[in-house]
Amino acid sequence: MAGAGRGGGLGGAGAGDPAGAGAGAAAGPVPAGTAQDAGGGPWRLDAAGDGTLGGVRRVPAPEAAGPLGPGQVRVAVRAAGLNFRDALITLGVYPGAAVIGSEGAGVVTGTGPA
């Protein structure tokens, strides 16, 4: 599932906005784990690059507010999780490029063209 969105979400894990929150995997151009920050713009979690688990930070993800592409869905996230893969990414030992936050559950609020 690819995701894009606005709403509660991965950083706050739970309180979602029914208008849409992002979650998903790397199948689409929008990073997983996007949500709406207090300033009104979408955001996602990212590793700060310092190689520590405390280095997870919130970064802007303006691409998440864009239109959905073919095969993409927008999800209002109700629950999210970080797993061992996310810990490896944060510690800087995961092979290759990857984004944090590919697990989530919620309500589909929009779909891209078929």
C-alpha positions in Angstrom: 0.0 0.0 0.0 1.3 3.4 -0.8 0.2 6.4 1.1 0.0 10.1 1.3 -1.9 12.3 3.6 -2.8 14.7 6.2 -4.1 14.1 9.7 -3.0 12.4 12.9 -0.5 9.8 12.6 2.7 8.1 13.0 4.4 10.7 15.2 1.4 11.0 17.5 0.3 7.4 16.9 -3.4 7.5 17.1 -5.4 10.6 16.9 -6.1 10.7 13.2 -7.9 13.3 11.1 -10.7 11.7 9.1 -9.7 13.9 6.2 -6.7 11.6 5.7 -3.4 10.7 7.2 -0.6 8.9 5.5 0.8 5.5 6.0 2.1 2.9 3.6 5.1 1.4 2.0 7.6 2.6 -0.6 5.4 1.4 -3.5 4.6 5.1 -4.3 6.4 8.4 -4.4 5.1 9.6 -1.1 7.1 8.6 2.0 5.5 6.3 4.6 4.3 7.7 7.9 3.1 11.2 6.9 0.8 13.2 9.2 -0.3 16.7 9.9 1.8 18.8 12.2 0.5 21.7 14.4 1.5 24.2 11.7 -0.9 22.6 9.2 1.7 20.9 7.0 2.2 17.2 6.4 5.2 15.6 8.1 6.8 12.2 8.6 9.4 10.6 10.8 13.0 10.4 9.8 16.4 9.4 11.2 18.5 12.4 12.2 21.6 10.7 11.0 23.3 10.7 14.4 23.1 6.9 14.7 21.0 6.9 17.9 17.5 5.8 18.6 16.9 9.2 20.2 17.6 10.7 16.8 14.2 10.1 15.3 12.7 13.5 14.3 9.7 15.0 12.5 10.5 16.4 9.1 8.2 18.2 6.6 6.7 16.1 3.9 4.9 18.5 1.6 4.6 15.9 -1.2 2.1 14.0 1.0 -0.5 16.7 0.4 -0.4 16.1 -3.4 -2.9 14.2 -5.5 -2.8 10.4 -5.3 -1.3 8.5 -8.2 -2.3 5.2 -9.7 -2.5 2.4 -7.1 -2.1 4.8 -4.1 -4.4 5.2 -1.2 -4.8 7.8 1.5 -5.3 6.4 5.0 -6.5 8.2 8.2 -4.0 6.5 10.6 -5.5 5.3 13.9 -2.5 3.3 15.1 1.1 3.1 14.0 4.2 1.2 15.0 7.9 1.2 14.7 9.7 -2.1 14.3 13.2 -3.6 14.3 13.8 -2.5 10.7 13.0 1.1 11.8 15.5 0.8 14.7 18.2 -0.4 12.2 17.4 2.5 9.9 17.7 5.0 12.8 21.0 3.4 14.0 22.3 3.7 10.4 23.0 0.0 9.9 20.1 -0.9 7.5 21.5 -1.7 4.0 20.5 0.8 1.4 18.1 3.8 1.5 14.9 3.4 3.5 12.3 5.4 5.3 10.9 4.9 8.8 7.4 3.9 9.5 5.9 1.3 7.2 3.4 -0.1 9.7 0.0 1.4 10.4 -3.7 0.8 10.6 -6.6 3.1 9.8 -9.4 4.0 7.5 -9.0 4.5 3.7 -10.2 8.0 2.9 -9.2 8.3 -0.7 -7.9 6.3 -3.7 -5.9 7.2 -6.7 -6.9 6.4 -10.3 -7.0 2.7 -11.2 
